[in-house]
């Protein structure tokens, strides 16, 4: 049985299997554990490891730093965590359980249930937000992130199709929403979501999905949706708006205003909340949010904090001053407790990025109940 767990998907985490206290190694130690852990049990030459992590110093200095890093890992964890044989170094998979290994073990003929368990390991990109200022390591990290993201997208693709085949359109919508957050520019998934929304009587959600697709393509690629996507959108617009609005029950659904200047994060939030059945409107900053608030009521405002023109804290102050009965939930990637304290002082909830869907939906439901 493994004595330690190593989490590399999303933020870095290493902890004893028998305890809940996470350990806190330095950045270079984290990077070394990541290189060894992505292919646990596979041996790496000392020269390669040193060149990846200490590229700005001489060879002798780099190899000395590598020896010290291996020693530090053994002191922090256990002597047998890292194995060495001559010039080769490896992570011992019988001692350390790595989430990447678990994630990559799904068989090609996996069932929906087993794919869901496998995807549970994918908490985010490999070492999300991690930087050490070593170009060779950054190049390695980008390549591995891309490889693992493609693995996740392939599993999600398969799961979407399995759920459609089983007639589980609601489950297919949730899975396709997760997929489009990983690749916001993949039009085929946007079209699948649009069709699924129509099949489940959610015409307004199908229209919003086209708008999400349009924004993502413009922001990331400088392109417009292709002819097939636009044709599908035109057909949706031709549907009887009155009939479908009544069928959707749009007026009964809680209205959520998403305020986020970063397009990918905005698309993630729209996907998470839209697939959960909320009536979504999106704004790219606080000023645009105020314009939206002037025209209608929103039950919840989910807002970034650091934004151009008008930041999230200032937006919340305006909402309170105007007496608008909208609950506010902040999402931010900024470190430190000061912002969280300020949020709580003005009566807002607070979530840190990367955003976990279950946490977000729980906070939104809690805010609605409080209202």
VENMO-V280060 format. One record per residue. PHI is phi in whole degrees, -180 to 180 (* if undefined). Layout:
{{PHI} {PHI}}
//
This chain:
{{*} {-64} {-99} {-139} {-118} {-123} {-103} {-118} {-87} {93} {-82} {-67} {-154} {-133} {-153} {-64} {-65} {-91} {-134} {-105} {-85} {-74} {-90} {-130} {-74} {-69} {-60} {-67} {-66} {-59} {-63} {-65} {-62} {-66} {-61} {-71} {-79} {-60} {-130} {-57} {94} {-83} {-85} {-127} {-73} {-60} {-62} {-66} {-62} {-65} {-71} {-73} {-107} {-135} {-79} {-96} {-124} {-68} {-60} {-64} {-63} {-64} {-67} {-64} {-63} {-65} {-59} {-66} {-66} {-63} {-61} {-63} {-61} {-65} {-71} {-73} {-107} {-161} {-59} {-92} {-65} {-111} {-106} {-130} {-141} {64} {-92} {-106} {-132} {-148} {-90} {-82} {-70} {-81} {-104} {-119} {-91} {-111} {-63} {-61} {-62} {-61} {-65} {-87} {-91} {-64} {-70} {-64} {-101} {-61} {-81} {-59} {-65} {-71} {-66} {-63} {-64} {-63} {-68} {-63} {-76} {-86} {-82} {160} {-62} {-55} {47} {-56} {78} {-83} {-144} {-132} {73} {-116} {-52} {-62} {-67} {-60} {-65} {-61} {-64} {-61} {-65} {-71} {-59} {-64} {-62} {-72} {-65} {-65} {-64} {-64} {-66} {-65} {-67} {-67} {-55} {-64} {-68} {-58} {-66} {-61} {-74} {-64} {-61} {-85} {78} {-93} {-68} {-65} {-64} {-64} {-62} {-62} {-69} {-63} {-63} {-65} {-66} {-70} {-71} {-78} {-139} {-64} {-98} {-83} {-66} {-61} {-75} {-58} {-65} {-60} {-64} {-60} {-66} {-64} {-63} {-65} {-64} {-99} {76} {-112} {-61} {-62} {-67} {-65} {-65} {-62} {-64} {-61} {-66} {-62} {-61} {-61} {-66} {-65} {-64} {-66} {-71} {-90} {-123} {67} {-120} {-107} {-55} {-76} {-61} {-65} {-67} {-67} {-64} {-62} {-61} {-61} {-66} {-65} {-65} {-76} {-63} {-67} {-60} {-64} {-61} {-74} {-64} {-66} {-68} {-63} {68} {-58} {-68} {-86} {-83} {-60} {-94} {-122} {-103} {-96} {-121} {-155} {-84} {-91} {-59} {-68} {-64} {-62} {-66} {-62} {-62} {-62} {-65} {-61} {-78} {-65} {-69} {-87} {95} {-83} {-86} {-104} {-129} {-119} {-134} {-90} {-163} {-63} {-65} {-65} {-63} {-63} {-63} {-64} {-68} {-73} {-104} {-161} {-93} {-123} {-72} {-133} {-115} {-106} {-132} {-67} {-100} {-84} {-144} {-71} {70} {-149} {-79} {-65} {-63} {-65} {-61} {-63} {-65} {-66} {-58} {-67} {-65} {-83} {72} {-75} {-89} {-113} {-70} {-119} {-124} {-91} {-123} {-152} {-103} {-74} {-80} {92} {-92} {-61} {-65} {-64} {-63} {-60} {-62} {-65} {-63} {-97} {83} {-101} {-85} {-149} {-131} {-93} {-80} {-70} {-79} {-96} {-58} {-61} {-65} {-59} {-65} {-63} {-66} {-65} {-63} {-63} {-65} {-66} {-65} {-65} {-66}}
//
